[in-house]
Amino acid sequence: MQSLNAETQDARGCTVDAFHAVRATTERLVQGLTPDDCMVQSMPDASPVKWHLAHTSWFFEQFILGPAGVAPFDERYAALFNSYYVGAGTRHPRARRGDLSRPPLDEVLAYRRHVTRAVADLLPRADPHATALARLGIEHEQQHQELILTDLKHHLFSQPLTPAYRPVPAHDGAEPAALQFTAVDGGLCDIGHAGGAFGFDNEFPRHRVWLEPFEITDRLVTEAEYLAFMHDGGYAQATLWLSDGWATREAEGWQAPLYWRADEDGAWQVFTLGGWRAPRADVPVCHVSHYEADAFARWAGARLPTEAEWEHAAATSADGTWHGALLEDEAFHPTPAAHGAGLRQLLGDCWQWTASAYLPYPGYRVPAGTVGEYNGKFMSGQMVLKGASCATPRSHARPSYRNFFPPGARWQFSGIRLARDGVARSALAEQEVLGPASAL
């Protein structure tokens, strides 16, 4: 979570209108779902939609309404809808959130309405500390909007009928422009949030790092390019994989990204929130783990960028930061890269794995109080992803944002951007191994 010291500089963004807009967006995402849809928990890492709806209300009740003396909607909800805030008291086990058939969905929606009214009434007269916490709650709910979509996708995929969520815009599968490497100067670079706007605590403090010159690809790796890796036996070559990655691949039986399956004729199909379709030549591959992204990069004669390289490239791109699809676009799946020069798809379409472990920046201090539990205690065993995805709210798409997941995680919209040392020529360029037309 955001450090309150850093976050108060942008507490002005916490208006009643902004609060209502975020609450309404969350509720639009669940329109058309049945109460049964909202109760499913298909794996321990994913939560039921109903739980997300309640937890984002619990946050405001726990950190804003309770301290202001507002009576709880239901005292039992404090333990049911706490996530992992130890300082806030007992918690229902994460892996058993799907057991919560009660309270039913209509009562959870009533809980949301109660909290929305109470917070909207409090905000105009809130002190700066409460306003800062409310801004934090808005940002927190936006993170759960993304989780609603990613968790729901796993729930729908896990059912035998694999129902669609909503229509996804069609693409013609045209062959994209060849993947190109762009040279980026190194040197002493500023990394992290520059201040003056909202940022989570893990984006601070801004600091300097030294980077050697490097090259980074102008767009994300596509489904067809990844299919070439699969056809070349990428999942069968242990030399391409990190040791833990190979062990995970063997244990899980990975042969393709998550949400891919072979039909009776051996042709691959991809499950999206709009249903099943064939792989496309121009759509970015997603739902790959860090292990798969790293193995693909080795196969391609390249590597994954470090977190600092990615952020520096985004900050210094002469053509600005080219956006892909974000939550507000309602594409619900990555989209083809726009045509043109410069670095494209830096923000949007897919989160992009980096080669960097999720660790604190120099001088980082965990924020005081229970809200300080959000980021700092997870700085072990995770890898950093940069950018944003088609499920990320637009206001969260910034170069300094630090997403993080374990290296084996695949249910997020996570994709691949390649890098290489500035003085090297890789087999990717020399052999043109990423031939999307032949792959399909």
BELNORVEN-V819355 format. One record per backbone hydrogen bond with DSSP energy under -1.0 kcal/mol. NH is the residue of the N-H (numbers start at 0). CO is the residue of the C=O. Records with the same first field share a line. If there is no record, write none. Layout:
BEGIN
NH = CO  CO
END
This chain:
BEGIN
6 = 2
7 = 3
9 = 6
10 = 7
12 = 9
13 = 10
14 = 12
18 = 14
19 = 15
20 = 16
21 = 17
22 = 18
23 = 19
24 = 20
25 = 21
26 = 22
27 = 23
28 = 24
30 = 27
32 = 29
37 = 33
38 = 35
45 = 42
49 = 37
51 = 47
52 = 48
53 = 49
54 = 50
55 = 51
57 = 53
58 = 54
60 = 56
61 = 57
62 = 58
63 = 59
64 = 59
65 = 60
67 = 63
68 = 65
69 = 64
76 = 73
77 = 74
79 = 75
80 = 76
85 = 83
87 = 84
88 = 85
91 = 78
95 = 92
96 = 93
98 = 95
99 = 96
100 = 98
107 = 103
108 = 104
109 = 105
110 = 106
111 = 107
112 = 108
113 = 109
114 = 110
115 = 111
116 = 112
117 = 113
118 = 114
119 = 115
120 = 116
121 = 117
122 = 118
124 = 121
125 = 122
130 = 126
131 = 127
132 = 128
133 = 129
134 = 130
135 = 131
136 = 132
137 = 133
138 = 134
139 = 135
140 = 136
141 = 137
142 = 138
143 = 139
144 = 140
145 = 141
146 = 142
147 = 143
148 = 144
149 = 145
150 = 146
151 = 147
152 = 148
153 = 149
154 = 150
155 = 151
156 = 152
157 = 153
161 = 158
164 = 272
165 = 272
181 = 215
183 = 213
186 = 210
188 = 208
190 = 206
192 = 202
202 = 199
203 = 200
206 = 190
208 = 188
210 = 186
213 = 183
214 = 419
215 = 181
216 = 417
217 = 179
220 = 415
222 = 282
223 = 279
225 = 221
226 = 222
227 = 223
228 = 224
229 = 225
230 = 226
231 = 227
232 = 229
233 = 228
235 = 232
239 = 236
240 = 237
245 = 241
246 = 242
247 = 243
248 = 244
249 = 245
250 = 246
251 = 247
252 = 248
253 = 248
257 = 286
259 = 256
260 = 268
262 = 266
265 = 262
268 = 260
269 = 276
270 = 258
271 = 274
274 = 271
276 = 269
284 = 220
287 = 413
289 = 406
290 = 406
292 = 288
293 = 289
294 = 290
295 = 291
296 = 292
297 = 293
298 = 294
299 = 295
300 = 297
301 = 296
302 = 418
309 = 305
310 = 306
311 = 307
312 = 308
313 = 309
314 = 310
315 = 311
319 = 316
321 = 342
323 = 346
326 = 391
328 = 325
329 = 326
343 = 217
345 = 321
346 = 321
348 = 324
349 = 347
350 = 412
351 = 385
352 = 414
353 = 383
354 = 304
357 = 381
358 = 356
363 = 360
371 = 368
372 = 369
373 = 370
377 = 374
378 = 375
379 = 377
382 = 404
383 = 355
384 = 402
385 = 351
389 = 348
391 = 388
395 = 392
396 = 393
397 = 395
400 = 397
402 = 384
404 = 382
408 = 405
413 = 411
414 = 350
418 = 302
419 = 214
421 = 212
423 = 420
429 = 425
430 = 426
434 = 432
438 = 434
439 = 435
END
